[in-house]
Amino acid sequence: MSNLPPSPVTEAFPGIQWDPMQKLRLTNSEKLMLRSAETNPVDYTLNNPKESVAYVKVVLKVLAESSGASGPSSKVSHLKALLPEDAALQMLYTDPMGVVTHYAITKLYDIVTCLKEKKRGSRVSMGSTFFNPVDGNLIDEWRPLLRVLHLGGSGDAFAQRGAAYCLAFILMAGCPSQRFGTHKSYKINHSSVEEPLQALISWITSQMQSSGSSSLSLVTPTLTALMSCPEARIKFANSGGIGYLSRHLRNGTKGMKNSATVQQLYELCFCVWALTYECNSSATIRAAFARDNAVHSLVDLVSSAPREKVVRVALSALRSLAQCSADAAPMPAAKKEVTGSTFLSEMIGCGLIKYVDQMKERQWTDPDIVDDLDVLYKLLHDNFKEMSRWDVYLAEVQSGSLEWGFLHTEKFFKENAKKFEGPDGDFFLVKLLVALTTSNDEEVQSIACYDIGEFVRHYPNGRAIARSLGAKDIVMRLVDHSNKELQRHALTAVSKMMVQNWAAVH
């Protein structure tokens, strides 16, 4: 479970004086409650249901009044590193509301952490503290947390990270699958968390649209927490979450600037693995995994092996996808079914067999890795035996992971040229090859150029079809490429598209 790093102004918290802070509009009893909480352990403060609710509402009121509607605080929101005591106290003087906002987030995090750890059936719980005892609805005081998430400008990283994390656990307490030890007699109206939970997930996906690791650091602690809740998993998947996860994993394995750190790759991969548990019960989620190239991203992780813990969770996710079934939730009749067999074909296309074979030769200390490798080895090899060479080629091109081998030879194209028409006669595979000539991988570009050239040679009227799909113009741009091997394959492909009888020339 992720921990919230301390606020940069933590050292200023003991110096907060509530009486001069008129802006907070605190009553004398509320000030007394805050002072009392400072002198006692948080578990003691939350020992009584009535007092627990009162204290939580005061902390949320402090957050509401200090964070305001005018955007992030002027100074504290920009801080990154922990300040020494004298500098933190100076910040309390120059930006008191910024310090108080961080104080309220810190206290709320302590409250949520304490309530999560209470034993099942305890009189004080997440449910009894954050939900109205009369109608079971989520208390209205939660709203400042959402407002903190949507601070304008550059935001406030500490406050946003903490608010999102706390809000996640508060809302999950209202989901049918997650009662966090709430006493059986305590009623919760589950519908009261529907919209807030969707709002939180929408904020997470909006942050994930950025490719930077700083945006990821705001959301990964909250997202990994939400993955323990089936309701949250489904909402996240339905909000395009699988696609965002896959993209960040791909960027991380390619070493792109500002991409995810190794720890973030682990957390993102954990989220993918958790989402695979919804595959058997949701055709929509299986389709999203297939559509968003999740397998490709996971295979890239396995092949790049950033850390053993990342490999372990990536293998577990691949195994879960390989074994998923459509029995309980089939696709609608008009749509192509997606099952474990679909994902296995994609894994074969991405070259996972080779990586699994290599990994089985290594000595692993983690028994989960050994078990996953054994299962994947059998599934992949059994599936490979049932696939024709054309099936393997199809899977490889659709995965975008082209590698030189028997599939990229004159003999293969002579035998299979007619199959490039596709079941609908739209030459969709040639279109994919044209798209792959713009890949970021120069070897993939070279192989795509070679394959287009061989298609032109061996399919009747292949030259006209390739031109109509824009192949000539796109490949022509690669003729002056700095990579000599790619340049050679591009020039050869263009020549094949222009010369009537290539064999005679060759």
Salt bridges, closest charged atoms under 4 A:
ASP19 OD1 - LYS31 NZ 3.38
ASP19 OD2 - ARG35 NH2 3.07
GLU30 OE1 - LYS61 NZ 2.93
GLU38 OE2 - LYS107 NZ 3.32
ASP43 OD1 - LYS118 NZ 3.01
GLU65 OE2 - ARG25 NH2 2.84
ASP156 OD2 - HIS102 NE2 2.98
GLU194 OE1 - LYS235 NZ 2.93
GLU278 OE2 - ARG233 NH2 2.71
ASP292 OD2 - ARG291 NH2 3.23
ASP300 OD2 - HIS296 NE2 3.69
GLU337 OE2 - ARG286 NH2 3.12
ASP357 OD1 - HIS381 NE2 3.01
ASP366 OD2 - ARG312 NH1 3.38
ASP371 OD2 - ARG319 NH1 2.77
ASP372 OD1 - ARG319 NH1 2.89
ASP374 OD1 - LYS360 NZ 2.62
ASP382 OD2 - LYS378 NZ 2.76
GLU396 OE2 - HIS408 NE2 2.59
GLU403 OE1 - LYS354 NZ 3.12
GLU410 OE2 - LYS414 NZ 3.84
GLU410 OE2 - ARG457 NH2 3.11
GLU415 OE2 - LYS411 NZ 2.76
GLU421 OE2 - LYS418 NZ 3.09
GLU442 OE2 - HIS481 NE2 3.90
ASP451 OD2 - HIS408 ND1 2.83
GLU454 OE2 - ARG457 NH1 3.11
GLU454 OE1 - HIS458 NE2 3.30
GLU454 OE2 - LYS496 NZ 2.68
GLU485 OE2 - ARG488 NH2 2.76
GLU485 OE2 - HIS489 NE2 3.17
